[in-house]
Amino acid sequence: MTERRPALPILFVDDEEDALESYRLAGKFDGLENLILCQDSRQVAGILAAQEISLAVLDLSMPNVDGRELLGLITENYPQVPVIVITANNAVDEAVACIRRGAVDYLVKPVERARLSVALAKAIEMRELRREVEDLSRNIRTEGVQNPDAFKNILTSDPKMLAIFKYAESIARSAKPVLITGESGVGKEAIARAIYELSECTGEFVAVNIAGLDDTLFSDTLFGHEKGAYSGADSRREGMARKAENGMLFLDEIGDLEIGSQVKLLRLLQESEYFALGSDARRTFSARIITATNAELPNLIARKRFRTDLYHRLSTHLLHIPPLRQRLEDLPLLTRFFADEASCDLKKPCPKIHAGLCDRLNAYGFPGNIRELQSMIYDAVARDSTGNLDAECLDAYLQAHAELVEKIIRGGQAFPQLRETEDWLLTEALERAGGKQSIAAKLLGISQSTISRKMRKMQMDKDG
């Protein structure tokens, strides 16, 4: 079956009660319990008018209103709904004619469970793809974010981030996995939660941090265990896969996943089923998966530390969140917000923010991104006794962190100053770009005018 079970019901129409019961049992076996079983074809028009369905399965030969007439009704008035027709052995030619009139597949009675499962999976996937295309087209045609409340926890005015919001809206109702990449602290989980808010998931948002989980702990965390599954398993425990049922499972730091665990995750995505540790009972997986990483997965693939097939499975929809140093337009907005937040928490008056503070922040690289900015401003507000935040308020923080990094990384060697590091990066980028400032600017993630200004400053310093 597909990665996600449809939230909308599947409509089965057949005048034979035994046939409907067999479809119900087959659906239950595949984890599809949201079914509408209709024995009287005259009720179909009312069902379609009253609620949205994911797809329809129609018997061709029925009294009152036959499957051919219902096919025409659905394809004309509900073109987004895929239709599968069911035919007797001697009516295959007629079923093929129905395909030409808009049906997506046909089944021959008696319907084999495996054949029904495959047909339903393909039809559900087709419905999802149609809806994704519609959503993408709608977002392309419209300007701006249509659901800003979903992104209320992400402060930004940066065009790159707004474009990401727009794309997130477009894929929110997709059944396919999403991979979110970006450095630590850029807000990957916040984007994942926004996608969840915009989705049609009825279950919970469940977050799991993969970092530090070995293969056994990963299986236990994700799939759970039965009592006595291993030494110390004194009681039954449900895994996060069950907790996220019909919801969204967010797997953070996916680049840290061990190879053995990668195989298990790949199987979960392919089969939509799993086994708890110590259990032979097959369980259906019905959550949508979003993963995130600050690692370069293509590099891990090249070093055979990450499976290529899993990467392609996870990255059907790919979002890259830019680091804060590439979103400097957001610094004033974020600085004001974090200063107000810190003031409220510390029960101090909201400080005035001077231009010198923003200039100092613009020159800083923010290796810890938004999370680091928040800590930096909180520390500055805590230290301040004047009600004014200026560049000097950051000196203590920057000095303390520079000394810490020096001890950890350099082992007592002299740590380069920020200006020295910046000059080296400019020189190195220009060398790699063959002296072309436009290419060097792209390498550094800054504008060409910024590189020109900094190069002039470097030359002035050298001259004197």
LINJOQUI-V460496 format. One line per field, one symbol per residue. burial: 1 if it has 24 or more other ideal C-beta (glycine too) atoms within 12 Angstrom, else 0. A space follows every 50 residues. Layout:
# LINJOQUI-V460496
burial->???
This chain:
# LINJOQUI-V460496
burial->11111111111111110011011101100111011111101001101100 00111111111100111111101110010111111111000001100100 11111111101000011011101111111111001000100000101001 10011101011101111111111111111111111111111111111111 10101111110010001111111110001000000010111111111111 11111111001101110110011111100000111111111111101001 00000110011011111111111111110111111111110110000000 10110011011111111011111111111110110000100011001100 11000000000000000100010011001100000010011001010001 10011000000000
